[in-house]
């Protein structure tokens, strides 16, 4: 019988790519999610019955344990960018990560892969980074042989980074940036999935790997490249961090008053994160240690941001026609 892997958060942006890769390798994949009915799209990733979404609440021991039964390997992709209700940074990224690792150890699971983030630091003043760091510490304590992956900003067709910014550029005449000079090392989602695949199959040694693409860019440079791809001219304005913190407090108060009905375009915690570079450390294990050649941003970005161009899918055709006329 083929081996079984439980992927927590397997219907999310990164998780679905990991699920696809493991299914192609012949693994039976149990996709543990909060809303299985909304994760049915993962079933065609394998043959009939190979990939199954199941309910799980990672805040509950019994729920985590029930979907981990008989698993040969476990992958934890669960993470949040903003808090909502009981799904706080502490509950999901620190306590939830520790719970999965502890139960994996109790059940004798062979391998554990934990997806974290560059910048994870238990001493950080950012709640996001702090809980990522605490989650890593809990994982290493309970499951010392775990593989921990720390990606930089992840890009791909379903990302919430470039898609969101391109959507903003389509509507607004300018793009305000907090941390315009902050450096990022964008990493392609399927490269992260490949690293997770190697870890699940035992081809990656235990430890922490920081995953970044081949290029390092400032936030402003990334926006400039995105604007070139979508064929739009917009004024990019760098704003000081104190303005971002003030805006975050205002939006946070409005969100609290409306009981979460009014979304916050920016939070104080996000501004704190933008104050720090998000790149692979000089002494960190990386893609090179996994034998993976990371994919360049320019090789992928046009394949999914074309929808934000003024002429959409016909932009290249119109440009070609203009060249013929000239």
C-alpha positions as a Python dict, from the first residue, in 0.01 Angstrom:
ca = {
    (1, 'X'): (0, 0, 0),
    (2, 'X'): (126, 351, -82),
    (3, 'X'): (242, 574, 200),
    (4, 'X'): (11, 826, 365),
    (5, 'X'): (89, 1192, 434),
    (6, 'X'): (-130, 1437, 622),
    (7, 'X'): (-96, 1794, 498),
    (8, 'X'): (-239, 2051, 738),
    (9, 'X'): (-354, 2354, 542),
    (10, 'X'): (-318, 2157, 220),
    (11, 'X'): (-580, 2360, 33),
    (12, 'X'): (-396, 2688, 90),
    (13, 'X'): (-168, 2868, -153),
    (14, 'X'): (152, 2675, -74),
    (15, 'X'): (-23, 2363, 52),
    (16, 'X'): (-201, 2281, -274),
    (17, 'X'): (130, 2271, -463),
    (18, 'X'): (279, 2037, -204),
    (19, 'X'): (-28, 1814, -231),
    (20, 'X'): (3, 1801, -611),
    (21, 'X'): (369, 1702, -597),
    (22, 'X'): (316, 1430, -336),
    (23, 'X'): (18, 1292, -526),
    (24, 'X'): (233, 1263, -841),
    (25, 'X'): (486, 1070, -634),
    (26, 'X'): (213, 817, -550),
    (27, 'X'): (145, 920, -191),
    (28, 'X'): (-202, 901, -45),
    (29, 'X'): (-272, 1253, 75),
    (30, 'X'): (-500, 1352, 359),
    (31, 'X'): (-568, 1727, 330),
    (32, 'X'): (-658, 1861, 675),
    (33, 'X'): (-857, 2185, 652),
    (34, 'X'): (-1122, 2382, 840),
    (35, 'X'): (-1374, 2370, 555),
    (36, 'X'): (-1347, 2044, 357),
    (37, 'X'): (-1642, 2139, 133),
    (38, 'X'): (-1440, 2433, 3),
    (39, 'X'): (-1134, 2215, -61),
    (40, 'X'): (-1288, 1965, -300),
    (41, 'X'): (-1074, 2106, -582),
    (42, 'X'): (-778, 1907, -445),
    (43, 'X'): (-938, 1568, -520),
    (44, 'X'): (-848, 1568, -893),
    (45, 'X'): (-479, 1613, -800),
    (46, 'X'): (-467, 1233, -779),
    (47, 'X'): (-659, 926, -889),
    (48, 'X'): (-994, 841, -733),
    (49, 'X'): (-958, 830, -355),
    (50, 'X'): (-591, 927, -350),
    (51, 'X'): (-639, 1285, -225),
    (52, 'X'): (-907, 1347, 36),
    (53, 'X'): (-993, 1671, 219),
    (54, 'X'): (-1088, 1613, 584),
    (55, 'X'): (-1199, 1844, 864),
    (56, 'X'): (-945, 1954, 1123),
    (57, 'X'): (-917, 2229, 1381),
    (58, 'X'): (-551, 2268, 1473),
    (59, 'X'): (-652, 2436, 1798),
    (60, 'X'): (-781, 2102, 1924),
    (61, 'X'): (-568, 1799, 2020),
    (62, 'X'): (-828, 1535, 1933),
    (63, 'X'): (-895, 1691, 1594),
    (64, 'X'): (-525, 1705, 1505),
    (65, 'X'): (-469, 1350, 1625),
    (66, 'X'): (-764, 1200, 1439),
    (67, 'X'): (-643, 1313, 1095),
    (68, 'X'): (-286, 1208, 1169),
    (69, 'X'): (-366, 845, 1246),
    (70, 'X'): (-156, 599, 1041),
    (71, 'X'): (31, 883, 863),
    (72, 'X'): (389, 811, 757),
    (73, 'X'): (467, 1182, 719),
    (74, 'X'): (314, 1516, 817),
    (75, 'X'): (340, 1859, 658),
    (76, 'X'): (220, 2172, 837),
    (77, 'X'): (143, 2460, 600),
    (78, 'X'): (-99, 2643, 828),
    (79, 'X'): (-29, 3012, 873),
    (80, 'X'): (-219, 3340, 878),
    (81, 'X'): (-132, 3693, 771),
    (82, 'X'): (-395, 3855, 991),
    (83, 'X'): (-585, 3751, 1302),
    (84, 'X'): (-956, 3674, 1296),
    (85, 'X'): (-1167, 3560, 1589),
    (86, 'X'): (-1008, 3264, 1765),
    (87, 'X'): (-754, 3221, 1489),
    (88, 'X'): (-490, 3439, 1649),
    (89, 'X'): (-120, 3432, 1569),
    (90, 'X'): (-52, 3259, 1901),
    (91, 'X'): (-324, 2996, 1857),
    (92, 'X'): (-235, 2907, 1498),
    (93, 'X'): (134, 2971, 1442),
    (94, 'X'): (277, 2899, 1787),
    (95, 'X'): (41, 2666, 1973),
    (96, 'X'): (-94, 2497, 1659),
    (97, 'X'): (253, 2424, 1522),
    (98, 'X'): (366, 2285, 1856),
    (99, 'X'): (53, 2071, 1885),
    (100, 'X'): (107, 1911, 1543),
    (101, 'X'): (473, 1835, 1621),
    (102, 'X'): (397, 1695, 1967),
    (103, 'X'): (123, 1464, 1842),
    (104, 'X'): (337, 1355, 1545),
    (105, 'X'): (605, 1251, 1793),
    (106, 'X'): (351, 1071, 2014),
    (107, 'X'): (212, 876, 1717),
    (108, 'X'): (557, 782, 1586),
    (109, 'X'): (525, 965, 1254),
    (110, 'X'): (836, 915, 1043),
    (111, 'X'): (890, 1266, 905),
    (112, 'X'): (763, 1616, 981),
    (113, 'X'): (790, 1920, 755),
    (114, 'X'): (700, 2260, 896),
    (115, 'X'): (654, 2563, 670),
    (116, 'X'): (754, 2880, 855),
    (117, 'X'): (885, 3212, 716),
    (118, 'X'): (1207, 3409, 686),
    (119, 'X'): (1220, 3649, 977),
    (120, 'X'): (1077, 3401, 1230),
    (121, 'X'): (1209, 3522, 1564),
    (122, 'X'): (1070, 3449, 1909),
    (123, 'X'): (1211, 3785, 2029),
    (124, 'X'): (1056, 3997, 1752),
    (125, 'X'): (824, 4290, 1824),
    (126, 'X'): (606, 4167, 1535),
    (127, 'X'): (338, 3924, 1655),
    (128, 'X'): (357, 3742, 1321),
    (129, 'X'): (734, 3692, 1335),
    (130, 'X'): (734, 3618, 1708),
    (131, 'X'): (474, 3342, 1683),
    (132, 'X'): (650, 3196, 1379),
    (133, 'X'): (965, 3179, 1589),
    (134, 'X'): (782, 3028, 1886),
    (135, 'X'): (622, 2774, 1655),
    (136, 'X'): (963, 2671, 1522),
    (137, 'X'): (1097, 2632, 1877),
    (138, 'X'): (801, 2412, 1972),
    (139, 'X'): (849, 2198, 1659),
    (140, 'X'): (1222, 2148, 1722),
    (141, 'X'): (1157, 2062, 2088),
    (142, 'X'): (893, 1799, 2015),
    (143, 'X'): (1032, 1666, 1685),
    (144, 'X'): (1410, 1732, 1661),
    (145, 'X'): (1442, 1564, 1319),
    (146, 'X'): (1188, 1798, 1157),
    (147, 'X'): (1265, 1990, 839),
    (148, 'X'): (1169, 2358, 873),
    (149, 'X'): (1126, 2565, 558),
    (150, 'X'): (1147, 2944, 577),
    (151, 'X'): (1037, 3100, 246),
    (152, 'X'): (1060, 3469, 163),
    (153, 'X'): (760, 3632, -10),
    (154, 'X'): (599, 3351, -211),
    (155, 'X'): (469, 3428, -559),
    (156, 'X'): (253, 3231, -801),
    (157, 'X'): (-88, 3240, -972),
    (158, 'X'): (-286, 3236, -645),
    (159, 'X'): (-62, 3467, -441),
    (160, 'X'): (-200, 3749, -228),
    (161, 'X'): (102, 3973, -288),
    (162, 'X'): (136, 4058, -656),
    (163, 'X'): (-231, 3990, -734),
    (164, 'X'): (-341, 4231, -464),
    (165, 'X'): (-96, 4503, -567),
    (166, 'X'): (-180, 4461, -937),
    (167, 'X'): (-548, 4490, -853),
    (168, 'X'): (-474, 4812, -666),
    (169, 'X'): (-273, 4947, -962),
    (170, 'X'): (-562, 4877, -1196),
    (171, 'X'): (-790, 5108, -996),
    (172, 'X'): (-569, 5366, -823),
    (173, 'X'): (-353, 5639, -981),
    (174, 'X'): (-77, 5587, -723),
    (175, 'X'): (62, 5312, -502),
    (176, 'X'): (168, 5407, -148),
    (177, 'X'): (443, 5193, 3),
    (178, 'X'): (566, 5147, 358),
    (179, 'X'): (920, 5015, 352),
    (180, 'X'): (995, 5104, -11),
    (181, 'X'): (1362, 5026, 52),
    (182, 'X'): (1304, 4698, 235),
    (183, 'X'): (1462, 4403, 54),
    (184, 'X'): (1278, 4086, -48),
    (185, 'X'): (1383, 3766, -220),
    (186, 'X'): (1060, 3640, -385),
    (187, 'X'): (1037, 3263, -419),
    (188, 'X'): (821, 3067, -663),
    (189, 'X'): (554, 2860, -488),
    (190, 'X'): (636, 2536, -670),
    (191, 'X'): (1002, 2565, -569),
    (192, 'X'): (889, 2573, -205),
    (193, 'X'): (667, 2271, -277),
    (194, 'X'): (962, 2085, -427),
    (195, 'X'): (1164, 2151, -111),
    (196, 'X'): (878, 2012, 97),
    (197, 'X'): (857, 1708, -132),
    (198, 'X'): (1226, 1633, -79),
    (199, 'X'): (1178, 1663, 296),
    (200, 'X'): (877, 1429, 300),
    (201, 'X'): (1056, 1166, 93),
    (202, 'X'): (1368, 1182, 311),
    (203, 'X'): (1593, 1346, 53),
    (204, 'X'): (1649, 1654, 272),
    (205, 'X'): (1848, 1643, 595),
    (206, 'X'): (1677, 1770, 913),
    (207, 'X'): (1723, 2138, 991),
    (208, 'X'): (1615, 2485, 887),
    (209, 'X'): (1626, 2595, 523),
    (210, 'X'): (1575, 2956, 414),
    (211, 'X'): (1420, 2971, 69),
    (212, 'X'): (1457, 3269, -161),
    (213, 'X'): (1457, 3323, -535),
    (214, 'X'): (1764, 3406, -745),
    (215, 'X'): (1720, 3784, -711),
    (216, 'X'): (1700, 4031, -424),
    (217, 'X'): (1487, 4342, -484),
    (218, 'X'): (1360, 4634, -282),
    (219, 'X'): (986, 4669, -237),
    (220, 'X'): (989, 4961, -481),
    (221, 'X'): (1176, 4758, -743),
    (222, 'X'): (922, 4476, -713),
    (223, 'X'): (634, 4718, -768),
    (224, 'X'): (813, 4873, -1066),
    (225, 'X'): (861, 4529, -1223),
    (226, 'X'): (497, 4441, -1157),
    (227, 'X'): (382, 4763, -1322),
    (228, 'X'): (592, 4684, -1631),
    (229, 'X'): (431, 4341, -1655),
    (230, 'X'): (76, 4480, -1636),
    (231, 'X'): (158, 4768, -1875),
    (232, 'X'): (50, 5045, -1638),
    (233, 'X'): (213, 5369, -1529),
    (234, 'X'): (151, 5458, -1168),
    (235, 'X'): (314, 5690, -921),
    (236, 'X'): (489, 5488, -649),
    (237, 'X'): (513, 5685, -325),
    (238, 'X'): (727, 5573, -33),
    (239, 'X'): (573, 5666, 302),
    (240, 'X'): (745, 5674, 644),
    (241, 'X'): (679, 5393, 889),
    (242, 'X'): (521, 5623, 1147),
    (243, 'X'): (245, 5704, 898),
    (244, 'X'): (186, 5332, 846),
    (245, 'X'): (167, 5268, 1219),
    (246, 'X'): (-81, 5551, 1262),
    (247, 'X'): (-295, 5422, 976),
    (248, 'X'): (-277, 5071, 1118),
    (249, 'X'): (-411, 5190, 1452),
    (250, 'X'): (-697, 5378, 1286),
    (251, 'X'): (-794, 5084, 1066),
    (252, 'X'): (-762, 4852, 1365),
    (253, 'X'): (-1001, 5067, 1569),
    (254, 'X'): (-1252, 5076, 1283),
    (255, 'X'): (-1227, 4700, 1247),
    (256, 'X'): (-1288, 4655, 1618),
    (257, 'X'): (-1592, 4885, 1617),
    (258, 'X'): (-1745, 4700, 1320),
    (259, 'X'): (-1666, 4360, 1479),
    (260, 'X'): (-1436, 4270, 1191),
    (261, 'X'): (-1678, 4360, 912),
    (262, 'X'): (-1454, 4642, 787),
    (263, 'X'): (-1122, 4494, 662),
    (264, 'X'): (-797, 4666, 754),
    (265, 'X'): (-587, 4748, 444),
    (266, 'X'): (-281, 4763, 667),
    (267, 'X'): (-211, 4666, 1028),
    (268, 'X'): (48, 4786, 1276),
    (269, 'X'): (203, 4440, 1277),
    (270, 'X'): (241, 4436, 899),
    (271, 'X'): (420, 4771, 913),
    (272, 'X'): (658, 4628, 1173),
    (273, 'X'): (736, 4339, 941),
    (274, 'X'): (803, 4575, 650),
    (275, 'X'): (1076, 4744, 854),
    (276, 'X'): (1300, 4437, 819),
    (277, 'X'): (1464, 4285, 512),
    (278, 'X'): (1317, 3948, 409),
    (279, 'X'): (1613, 3770, 250),
    (280, 'X'): (1810, 3448, 297),
    (281, 'X'): (2079, 3475, 563),
    (282, 'X'): (2444, 3445, 454),
    (283, 'X'): (2507, 3129, 658),
    (284, 'X'): (2165, 2965, 622),
    (285, 'X'): (2092, 2637, 446),
    (286, 'X'): (1912, 2715, 124),
    (287, 'X'): (1794, 2579, -211),
    (288, 'X'): (2155, 2506, -299),
    (289, 'X'): (2170, 2249, -18),
    (290, 'X'): (1861, 2082, -163),
    (291, 'X'): (1989, 2078, -521),
    (292, 'X'): (1708, 2307, -638),
    (293, 'X'): (1763, 2588, -890),
    (294, 'X'): (1510, 2858, -790),
    (295, 'X'): (1284, 3009, -1055),
    (296, 'X'): (1324, 3375, -1150),
    (297, 'X'): (1036, 3616, -1091),
    (298, 'X'): (1029, 3741, -1451),
    (299, 'X'): (983, 3385, -1579),
    (300, 'X'): (648, 3345, -1401),
    (301, 'X'): (495, 3686, -1328),
    (302, 'X'): (360, 3753, -1681),
    (303, 'X'): (188, 3414, -1689),
    (304, 'X'): (-75, 3520, -1436),
    (305, 'X'): (-68, 3900, -1411),
    (306, 'X'): (-175, 3948, -1775),
    (307, 'X'): (-534, 3979, -1651),
    (308, 'X'): (-448, 4317, -1497),
    (309, 'X'): (-326, 4467, -1827),
    (310, 'X'): (-551, 4727, -1996),
    (311, 'X'): (-607, 4485, -2286),
    (312, 'X'): (-589, 4170, -2076),
    (313, 'X'): (-497, 3861, -2277),
    (314, 'X'): (-489, 4061, -2599),
    (315, 'X'): (-215, 4299, -2486),
    (316, 'X'): (67, 4110, -2662),
    (317, 'X'): (-141, 4083, -2981),
    (318, 'X'): (-208, 4458, -2990),
    (319, 'X'): (157, 4538, -2925),
    (320, 'X'): (258, 4307, -3209),
    (321, 'X'): (8, 4479, -3441),
    (322, 'X'): (147, 4821, -3354),
    (323, 'X'): (500, 4701, -3434),
    (324, 'X'): (383, 4577, -3774),
    (325, 'X'): (225, 4913, -3852),
    (326, 'X'): (542, 5098, -3758),
}
